[in-house]
Amino acid sequence: MVFTRIIGLTVALLSVATMTGAQDVGVSDDRVDFVQIAALDGPAARLGLGMQKGILAAFKEVNDAGGVGGRQLTLESRDDGYEPDRSIQQINKMIAERKFFALIGTVGTPTNKVLQPIATEADFPLIGPFTGAGFLRNPDLKNLYNLRGSYDAETEGWIAHLVDDEGLQNIAILYQDDSFGRAGLSGVNKALERRGMALVAEGTYTRNTTDVKDAMVAIRAVNPDAVVMVGAYKPIAEFIKLSRSFDFTPEFVTISFVGSVALADELWPEGAGVVISQVVPFPWDDSLPIVQEYQAALKGFDPFADYGFVTLEGYLVGRLVIEALKDAGEDLTRETFLAAIEAMSSLDFGGLKLSYGPQDNQGIDQIFMTRLLPDGFFEPME
């Protein structure tokens, strides 16, 4: 009932905004204002902050070169703590303020699950959410465009690695007990079913906690060959460290959302061998022009920043926004901005190709597999 009332308030506010010609809110002659709603504190904070830093690096890069059509790009970030109730409060406040052109770089499946319907009802652009949830891949959502690949693609990559390449048969799963975790669970089940297999055990934990011991004990009891994990970096790190303290050492595989650098930091020196699927190229591979540009932009924004997968994804979201603004032209509206993204049937970001269309709101389809090394760094896997 609370959710319904809040959506109703939002729709009413947007109806007034539309009648007053506010569809171009957030745009002036010299700037375009964007907003991010993401975890900026708590166990998932490094994800929201990483996306923020990457976007700001892209914006600084273009702003230093004169902006887009003479307009400077700004980003204001608002904290939802990776909790859906706070996401609802933030988006309703944001829309009521009538200050921002588009919402970008949001973080999380449960949070985007409540943000998306409000933004869609309001015809408010939602660009580059940090989640691979399937419901965001619906091409009927004409206000929403994803950068990254889906969780189904990531989990298929896991099972292909474990079963097809390594010949493992007994696979268990740890997942966050919410829409994010269940999206990963669904993807794993589908990938196993395609091979005539099923999970041998399941364990869950509660979002924004590290209470994983019961799950570890239950999974350890069946002695699986591998444990695939769908969660954020702190609980996943706790699960792996706890497992190893009990001499439980299956192959561990986890998802891009985990925040790879944050996970490596939490695990060191116990992270060696952990496999992580990624949705962007290797951030240290400067043979790719887009990675060279990312590295230069990140250091230009913060000379002390470390390269990483999350900041690279944020940078790519920022670059996508910039390209769409350029294509939308001087008479910028939300409609022309969204149409510009849909028309990007072949966009080459220096060796990384993105493609959109009327029935495709996801830019990158490729999944990249990586492994943690004993020194806490990563290696790309073939």
C-alpha positions as CSV (number, residue, x, y, z in Angstrom):
1,M,0.0,0.0,0.0
2,V,2.8,2.4,0.8
3,F,4.5,1.6,-2.5
4,T,1.2,2.3,-4.4
5,R,0.7,5.6,-2.7
6,I,4.2,6.7,-3.5
7,I,3.9,5.8,-7.2
8,G,0.6,7.7,-7.3
9,L,2.3,10.8,-5.8
10,T,5.1,10.5,-8.4
11,V,2.7,10.2,-11.3
12,A,0.7,13.2,-10.1
13,L,3.9,15.3,-9.9
14,L,5.0,14.2,-13.3
15,S,1.6,15.0,-14.8
16,V,2.0,18.6,-13.6
17,A,5.5,18.7,-14.9
18,T,4.4,17.5,-18.3
19,M,1.7,20.2,-18.6
20,T,4.2,22.9,-17.8
21,G,6.7,21.7,-20.5
22,A,9.2,20.3,-18.0
23,Q,10.2,17.3,-20.2
24,D,13.5,19.0,-20.7
25,V,14.1,19.6,-17.0
26,G,17.8,19.4,-16.1
27,V,18.9,21.1,-19.3
28,S,20.1,24.7,-19.7
29,D,22.1,26.5,-22.3
30,D,25.4,25.7,-20.5
31,R,24.8,22.4,-18.6
32,V,23.0,19.1,-18.3
33,D,22.3,17.7,-14.8
34,F,22.3,14.0,-14.1
35,V,21.5,12.1,-10.9
36,Q,22.7,8.8,-9.5
37,I,20.8,6.8,-6.8
38,A,23.1,4.1,-5.4
39,A,24.7,2.6,-2.3
40,L,27.2,5.1,-1.0
41,D,27.5,3.6,2.5
42,G,27.1,0.1,3.9
43,P,28.4,-3.3,2.6
44,A,27.8,-2.4,-1.0
45,A,29.2,1.2,-0.9
46,R,32.2,0.5,-3.0
47,L,29.9,-0.4,-5.9
48,G,28.0,2.9,-5.8
49,L,31.2,4.9,-5.2
50,G,33.0,3.1,-8.0
51,M,30.3,3.8,-10.5
52,Q,30.2,7.4,-9.4
53,K,33.9,7.8,-9.8
54,G,33.9,6.3,-13.3
55,I,31.0,8.4,-14.5
56,L,32.6,11.6,-13.1
57,A,35.9,10.7,-14.8
58,A,34.1,10.5,-18.2
59,F,32.3,13.8,-17.5
60,K,35.5,15.6,-16.5
61,E,37.1,14.4,-19.6
62,V,34.4,15.8,-21.9
63,N,33.9,18.9,-19.7
64,D,37.6,19.8,-19.9
65,A,37.3,19.6,-23.7
66,G,34.4,22.1,-23.7
67,G,31.4,19.8,-22.8
68,V,28.8,18.5,-25.2
69,G,27.5,21.3,-27.5
70,G,28.9,23.8,-25.0
71,R,27.1,22.2,-22.1
72,Q,28.9,21.0,-19.0
73,L,27.8,17.7,-17.5
74,T,27.1,17.3,-13.8
75,L,26.3,14.4,-11.6
76,E,24.7,14.4,-8.1
77,S,24.8,11.2,-6.2
78,R,22.2,10.2,-3.6
79,D,22.6,7.3,-1.2
80,D,20.0,4.5,-0.9
81,G,22.2,2.2,1.1
82,Y,21.3,-0.7,-1.2
83,E,17.8,-0.7,0.4
84,P,14.6,-0.5,-1.9
85,D,12.6,1.6,0.6
86,R,15.3,4.3,0.5
87,S,15.5,4.0,-3.3
88,I,11.8,4.9,-3.5
89,Q,12.2,7.9,-1.2
90,Q,15.2,9.2,-3.2
91,I,13.5,8.9,-6.6
92,N,10.3,10.5,-5.5
93,K,12.3,13.4,-3.9
94,M,14.4,13.7,-7.1
95,I,11.4,13.9,-9.4
96,A,9.6,16.4,-7.1
97,E,12.6,18.7,-7.3
98,R,12.5,18.8,-11.1
99,K,16.3,19.4,-11.3
100,F,17.6,16.4,-13.3
101,F,17.6,15.3,-16.9
102,A,18.3,11.5,-16.4
103,L,19.0,8.9,-13.8
104,I,22.3,7.0,-14.4
105,G,24.5,4.5,-12.7
106,T,22.0,3.0,-10.3
107,V,23.2,0.0,-8.3
108,G,21.5,-3.3,-7.5
109,T,18.6,-5.5,-8.5
110,P,16.2,-5.0,-5.6
111,T,16.8,-1.3,-5.8
112,N,16.3,-1.1,-9.5
113,K,13.2,-3.2,-9.2
114,V,11.5,-0.3,-7.4
115,L,13.2,2.5,-9.3
116,Q,12.4,1.2,-12.8
117,P,8.6,1.3,-12.6
118,I,8.6,4.8,-11.2
119,A,11.1,6.1,-13.8
120,T,9.2,4.3,-16.6
121,E,5.8,5.8,-15.5
122,A,7.4,9.2,-15.4
123,D,9.2,8.8,-18.8
124,F,12.4,9.5,-16.9
125,P,15.5,8.1,-18.6
126,L,17.3,5.3,-16.6
127,I,20.7,4.6,-18.1
128,G,23.4,2.1,-17.3
129,P,22.1,0.4,-14.1
130,F,24.7,-1.8,-12.4
131,T,22.8,-5.0,-12.5
132,G,22.2,-7.8,-15.0
133,A,18.6,-8.5,-13.9
134,G,16.4,-9.9,-16.7
135,F,13.4,-7.6,-16.1
136,L,15.5,-4.6,-17.1
137,R,16.2,-6.2,-20.5
138,N,12.6,-5.9,-21.6
139,P,12.8,-3.9,-24.9
140,D,9.3,-2.4,-24.2
141,L,10.9,-0.2,-21.5
142,K,11.7,2.7,-23.8
143,N,13.1,4.9,-21.1
144,L,15.8,2.3,-20.0
145,Y,19.1,1.3,-21.6
146,N,21.6,-1.1,-20.2
147,L,25.3,-1.2,-20.8
148,R,26.3,-4.5,-19.3
149,G,25.4,-8.1,-20.1
150,S,22.7,-10.1,-18.3
151,Y,23.0,-12.3,-15.2
152,D,21.8,-15.2,-17.4
153,A,24.8,-14.7,-19.7
154,E,27.2,-14.5,-16.7
155,T,25.8,-17.7,-15.1
156,E,25.9,-19.5,-18.4
157,G,29.6,-18.6,-18.5
158,W,30.1,-20.0,-15.1
159,I,28.5,-23.4,-15.9
160,A,30.3,-23.6,-19.3
161,H,33.6,-23.1,-17.4
162,L,32.8,-25.6,-14.6
163,V,31.0,-28.3,-16.5
164,D,32.0,-28.1,-20.1
165,D,35.7,-27.1,-19.6
166,E,36.5,-28.7,-16.2
167,G,34.1,-31.6,-16.2
168,L,32.7,-30.9,-12.7
169,Q,29.4,-32.4,-11.8
170,N,28.3,-31.4,-8.3
171,I,27.5,-27.7,-8.2
172,A,26.1,-25.8,-5.2
173,I,25.0,-22.2,-4.8
174,L,25.1,-19.4,-2.3
175,Y,22.8,-16.5,-3.1
176,Q,21.5,-13.3,-1.5
177,D,17.9,-13.9,-0.5
178,D,16.2,-11.3,-2.6
179,S,15.4,-10.5,-6.3
180,F,19.2,-10.2,-7.1
181,G,20.1,-13.6,-5.7
182,R,17.0,-15.2,-7.2
183,A,17.9,-13.8,-10.6
184,G,21.3,-15.5,-10.3
185,L,19.7,-18.7,-9.0
186,S,17.4,-18.8,-12.0
187,G,20.3,-18.3,-14.4
188,V,22.3,-21.1,-12.9
189,N,19.3,-23.5,-12.9
190,K,18.6,-22.8,-16.6
191,A,22.3,-23.3,-17.5
192,L,22.4,-26.6,-15.6
193,E,19.0,-27.8,-17.0
194,R,20.4,-27.3,-20.5
195,R,23.0,-29.9,-19.6
196,G,20.6,-32.3,-17.9
197,M,21.9,-31.3,-14.4
198,A,20.6,-29.8,-11.2
199,L,22.1,-28.0,-8.1
200,V,23.2,-30.3,-5.3
201,A,22.7,-27.7,-2.6
202,E,21.5,-24.1,-2.0
203,G,22.3,-21.7,0.8
204,T,21.1,-18.1,1.3
205,Y,21.9,-15.0,3.4
206,T,20.1,-11.8,4.1
207,R,21.0,-8.6,2.1
208,N,23.3,-6.1,3.9
209,T,24.5,-8.8,6.3
210,T,27.5,-11.2,6.4
211,D,25.5,-13.9,8.2
212,V,26.6,-16.8,6.0
213,K,27.7,-19.5,8.5
214,D,24.5,-21.6,8.3
215,A,24.6,-21.5,4.5
216,M,28.3,-22.6,4.6
217,V,27.5,-25.5,6.9
218,A,24.6,-26.7,4.8
219,I,26.5,-26.5,1.5
220,R,29.7,-28.1,3.0
221,A,27.6,-31.1,4.1
222,V,27.2,-32.3,0.5
223,N,30.8,-31.7,-0.4
224,P,30.2,-30.1,-3.9
225,D,33.0,-29.7,-6.5
226,A,32.2,-26.0,-6.9
227,V,30.1,-23.3,-5.2
228,V,28.7,-20.5,-7.4
229,M,27.9,-17.3,-5.5
230,V,25.5,-14.4,-6.1
231,G,26.1,-11.6,-3.7
232,A,28.1,-8.5,-2.7
233,Y,31.7,-8.5,-1.7
234,K,31.5,-8.6,2.1
235,P,29.3,-11.6,2.5
236,I,31.0,-13.5,-0.4
237,A,34.4,-12.8,1.2
238,E,33.1,-14.0,4.6
239,F,31.7,-17.2,3.0
240,I,35.0,-18.1,1.3
241,K,37.2,-17.3,4.3
242,L,34.9,-19.2,6.6
243,S,34.8,-22.2,4.2
244,R,38.6,-22.3,4.1
245,S,38.8,-22.2,7.8
246,F,36.8,-25.4,7.9
247,D,39.0,-27.0,5.2
248,F,36.2,-26.7,2.7
249,T,37.9,-25.8,-0.6
250,P,35.7,-26.3,-3.7
251,E,36.1,-24.1,-6.7
252,F,34.5,-20.7,-5.9
253,V,32.9,-18.7,-8.7
254,T,31.1,-15.4,-8.3
255,I,29.4,-12.6,-10.3
256,S,30.5,-9.2,-11.6
257,F,28.2,-7.4,-9.2
258,V,30.4,-8.6,-6.3
259,G,32.8,-5.8,-6.9
260,S,36.0,-7.6,-7.9
261,V,38.6,-5.3,-6.4
262,A,36.6,-4.9,-3.2
263,L,36.3,-8.7,-3.0
264,A,40.1,-9.1,-3.6
265,D,40.8,-6.6,-0.8
266,E,38.4,-8.4,1.6
267,L,39.9,-11.8,0.8
268,W,43.6,-11.1,0.6
269,P,45.7,-13.3,1.1
270,E,43.0,-16.0,0.8
271,G,41.5,-15.2,-2.6
272,A,43.7,-17.2,-4.9
273,G,41.8,-19.2,-7.5
274,V,38.4,-17.5,-7.1
275,V,36.8,-17.1,-10.5
276,I,34.8,-13.9,-11.2
277,S,32.7,-13.2,-14.4
278,Q,33.0,-9.7,-15.7
279,V,30.9,-7.6,-18.0
280,V,33.6,-5.1,-19.1
281,P,37.1,-5.7,-20.5
282,F,40.2,-6.1,-18.4
283,P,40.8,-2.6,-16.9
284,W,44.6,-3.1,-17.0
285,D,44.7,-4.2,-20.7
286,D,46.0,-1.1,-22.3
287,S,46.2,-2.7,-25.7
288,L,42.6,-1.7,-26.0
289,P,42.2,2.0,-26.9
290,I,39.0,2.3,-24.7
291,V,41.0,1.0,-21.7
292,Q,43.8,3.5,-22.4
293,E,41.2,6.3,-22.5
294,Y,39.6,5.0,-19.3
295,Q,43.0,4.9,-17.5
296,A,43.9,8.4,-18.6
297,A,40.4,9.8,-17.7
298,L,40.4,8.1,-14.2
299,K,43.9,9.5,-13.4
300,G,42.9,12.8,-14.7
301,F,39.9,12.8,-12.3
302,D,41.8,11.3,-9.3
303,P,45.6,10.8,-9.6
304,F,45.5,8.3,-6.7
305,A,42.6,6.2,-8.0
306,D,43.2,2.5,-8.7
307,Y,41.9,0.9,-11.9
308,G,39.1,-1.6,-11.6
309,F,36.1,-3.2,-13.2
310,V,33.4,-1.0,-11.4
311,T,35.1,2.3,-12.3
312,L,35.5,1.1,-15.9
313,E,31.8,0.2,-16.1
314,G,31.0,3.7,-14.7
315,Y,33.3,5.3,-17.2
316,L,31.6,3.4,-20.0
317,V,28.2,4.5,-18.8
318,G,29.4,8.1,-18.8
319,R,30.8,7.7,-22.3
320,L,27.5,6.2,-23.5
321,V,25.6,9.2,-22.1
322,I,28.0,11.6,-23.8
323,E,27.7,9.9,-27.2
324,A,23.9,10.0,-26.9
325,L,24.0,13.7,-26.0
326,K,26.1,14.4,-29.0
327,D,23.8,12.5,-31.3
328,A,20.7,14.1,-29.8
329,G,21.9,17.5,-31.0
330,E,21.6,21.1,-29.8
331,D,17.8,20.9,-29.2
332,L,18.2,18.4,-26.4
333,T,15.1,16.7,-25.0
334,R,14.7,13.4,-23.2
335,E,13.0,12.1,-26.3
336,T,15.8,12.9,-28.6
337,F,18.3,11.6,-26.0
338,L,16.6,8.2,-25.8
339,A,16.1,8.0,-29.5
340,A,19.8,8.6,-30.0
341,I,20.7,5.5,-27.9
342,E,18.2,3.3,-29.6
343,A,19.7,4.3,-32.9
344,M,23.2,3.2,-31.9
345,S,23.2,-0.1,-33.9
346,S,27.0,-0.2,-34.0
347,L,29.0,1.9,-31.6
348,D,32.7,1.2,-31.3
349,F,34.4,2.4,-28.1
350,G,38.0,1.8,-29.1
351,G,37.8,-2.0,-29.4
352,L,34.6,-2.5,-27.4
353,K,31.5,-2.7,-29.5
354,L,28.0,-1.7,-28.3
355,S,24.8,-2.3,-30.2
356,Y,21.2,-1.1,-29.5
357,G,18.0,-1.2,-31.4
358,P,14.2,-1.1,-31.1
359,Q,14.2,-4.7,-29.7
360,D,17.5,-4.5,-27.9
361,N,18.1,-2.3,-24.9
362,Q,21.4,-3.9,-23.9
363,G,24.7,-2.6,-25.3
364,I,27.3,-5.2,-24.5
365,D,26.6,-9.0,-24.8
366,Q,30.1,-10.3,-24.1
367,I,31.1,-11.9,-20.8
368,F,34.8,-11.9,-19.7
369,M,36.1,-14.5,-17.2
370,T,38.8,-13.6,-14.7
371,R,40.6,-15.4,-11.8
372,L,42.1,-14.1,-8.6
373,L,45.9,-14.6,-8.1
374,P,47.8,-15.2,-4.9
375,D,49.0,-11.6,-4.8
376,G,45.4,-10.3,-4.9
377,F,45.6,-9.3,-8.5
378,F,43.6,-10.7,-11.4
379,E,44.3,-12.6,-14.6
380,P,42.0,-12.8,-17.6
381,M,40.9,-16.4,-18.5
382,E,40.7,-17.6,-22.1
